[in-house]
Amino acid sequence: MKKSPSVVVPLAPGFEEIEAMTIIDVLRRAGHDAFIAGTVAGPIQGAHGVTVTPDGQIGDVDPSALKMVVLPGGLPGATNLRDCPAVIELLRKVHGAGGIAAAMCAAPMALGKAGLAAGRKVTCYPGFEEHLTGGTCVTDRVVADDRVITSRGPGTALEFALALVAHLGAPDTAKALHEGMLVK
């Protein structure tokens, strides 16, 4: 049976824990059904040994119901996301239907593979620019361009997550979370 969350956060082995947990936590605080979709069966171990049990598998997600797909970085997690055909297909379908494709750290390379960086201003972890084929790489902490949102790395995770909330149509909620969590 396909699940119909509004946002999906795919996790692959080697994901960056700070990024993944911050994204999921902030989206859920904002009231979004952020579904953690594993790219492999069972619990998934992050880049620093933290293990997360996904809500389900990436194949369980109905892309027609999604407003956003968000990819955390980390290595080899970002490479595993980029090399997962189901992730690339999901990014293309959701963005093609008017949804948001978002990625941070090294994970924007999956956006590059999906063809979503081309013609857009994007950012990523230093050294991964070559994977953003056709994109204009900048060093801003968070960049939004035509329903593609990118960010730099673990230190930008909270700022990125709040931007996701705002781009999902809730700038007042993002502001309230910013204030309530004492973000500088």
C-alpha positions in Angstrom: 0.0 0.0 0.0 1.4 3.4 -1.0 1.8 6.1 1.7 0.6 9.7 1.1 2.8 12.0 3.2 3.4 15.6 2.1 7.2 15.4 2.4 9.6 12.5 2.1 13.1 12.4 3.4 15.0 9.5 1.8 17.7 8.0 3.9 20.6 5.9 2.5 23.4 4.2 4.4 26.0 6.8 5.5 23.5 9.7 5.8 24.7 12.8 7.7 22.8 12.5 11.1 22.8 16.2 12.0 21.2 17.1 8.6 18.7 14.3 8.5 17.4 14.7 12.1 17.3 18.5 11.9 15.3 18.4 8.6 12.8 15.8 9.9 12.4 17.4 13.4 11.8 20.9 12.0 9.4 19.7 9.4 7.4 17.7 11.9 7.4 20.6 14.4 5.8 22.7 11.6 3.1 20.1 11.2 4.3 18.3 8.1 4.1 14.6 7.7 7.8 14.1 7.0 8.0 10.5 6.0 11.5 8.9 6.5 11.9 6.6 3.4 14.7 4.0 3.5 16.5 3.2 0.3 17.3 -0.2 1.8 15.3 -2.5 4.1 15.6 -2.3 7.8 17.4 0.2 10.1 19.9 2.5 8.4 23.2 3.5 9.9 24.4 7.0 9.4 27.9 8.3 8.7 28.7 8.5 12.4 27.2 5.3 13.7 23.7 6.6 14.6 21.0 4.1 13.4 17.6 5.2 12.3 14.5 3.0 11.6 12.7 4.5 8.6 8.9 4.9 8.5 8.9 2.8 5.4 10.7 2.2 2.1 11.1 4.6 -0.8 8.8 2.3 -2.9 6.0 2.8 -0.3 5.7 6.5 -1.2 3.0 7.9 -3.6 4.8 10.7 -5.5 1.5 12.3 -6.6 0.8 13.3 -3.0 4.2 14.9 -2.3 4.9 18.6 -2.0 8.6 18.1 -1.4 11.5 15.6 -1.5 14.5 16.5 0.8 17.9 14.8 0.7 20.3 15.0 3.6 24.0 14.7 2.7 26.8 12.8 4.3 29.1 10.3 2.8 28.6 7.7 1.5 24.9 8.6 2.0 24.7 11.3 -0.7 26.5 9.0 -3.2 24.0 6.2 -2.3 21.1 8.6 -2.9 22.5 9.7 -6.2 23.0 6.1 -7.3 19.5 5.0 -6.3 17.2 5.0 -9.3 14.1 5.3 -7.1 15.4 8.6 -5.6 16.2 10.1 -9.0 12.8 9.1 -10.3 11.0 10.6 -7.2 12.9 13.9 -7.5 11.9 14.2 -11.2 8.3 13.3 -10.6 7.7 15.5 -7.7 9.5 18.5 -9.2 7.8 17.9 -12.6 4.4 18.0 -10.9 5.1 21.3 -9.3 6.7 20.2 -6.0 10.0 21.1 -4.4 13.3 19.2 -4.7 15.7 20.0 -1.9 19.1 18.7 -1.0 22.1 19.7 1.2 25.8 19.1 1.7 26.9 16.5 -0.9 23.4 15.4 -1.8 22.8 18.1 -4.4 24.7 15.8 -6.7 21.5 13.8 -6.9 19.8 16.9 -8.1 22.5 17.2 -10.8 21.9 13.6 -11.9 18.2 14.2 -12.0 18.8 17.2 -14.3 17.3 19.6 -11.7 20.4 21.8 -11.1 20.7 22.8 -14.8 19.9 26.5 -15.3 19.5 27.2 -11.6 21.5 28.8 -8.9 22.6 26.1 -6.4 25.0 25.5 -3.6 26.6 22.4 -2.0 29.4 21.2 0.2 32.8 22.5 -1.1 34.2 20.2 -3.6 31.0 18.8 -5.0 30.3 21.6 -7.5 31.3 19.5 -10.5 28.2 17.2 -9.9 25.8 20.1 -10.3 25.8 19.9 -14.1 24.5 23.1 -15.7 23.9 24.8 -12.4 25.4 28.1 -11.3 27.2 27.3 -8.1 27.3 29.9 -5.3 28.6 29.8 -1.8 25.4 31.1 -0.1 24.3 29.0 3.0 20.9 28.3 1.6 19.7 28.9 -2.0 16.2 28.6 -3.5 15.7 28.8 -7.3 12.5 27.6 -9.1 11.4 25.0 -6.5 15.0 23.7 -6.1 16.4 24.4 -2.6 20.0 23.6 -1.7 22.3 24.2 1.3 26.0 23.8 2.2 26.5 21.4 5.1 25.8 20.3 8.7 26.3 23.9 10.1 23.5 25.1 7.8 21.0 22.4 8.6 18.7 24.4 10.9 18.7 27.4 8.5 17.9 25.0 5.6 15.1 23.3 7.5 13.5 26.6 8.4 13.7 27.7 4.7 11.9 24.4 3.7 9.1 25.2 6.1 8.8 28.8 4.7 8.8 27.4 1.1 6.1 25.0 1.9 3.8 28.0 2.4 4.3 28.7 6.1 6.7 31.6 6.5 4.9 32.6 9.8 5.4 29.1 11.1 9.1 29.2 10.1 9.5 32.5 11.9 7.8 31.2 15.1 10.0 28.1 15.1 13.1 30.3 14.6 12.1 32.4 17.6 10.9 29.4 19.7 14.1 27.4 19.2 16.2 30.5 20.0 18.0 30.4 16.6 20.4 33.3 16.1 
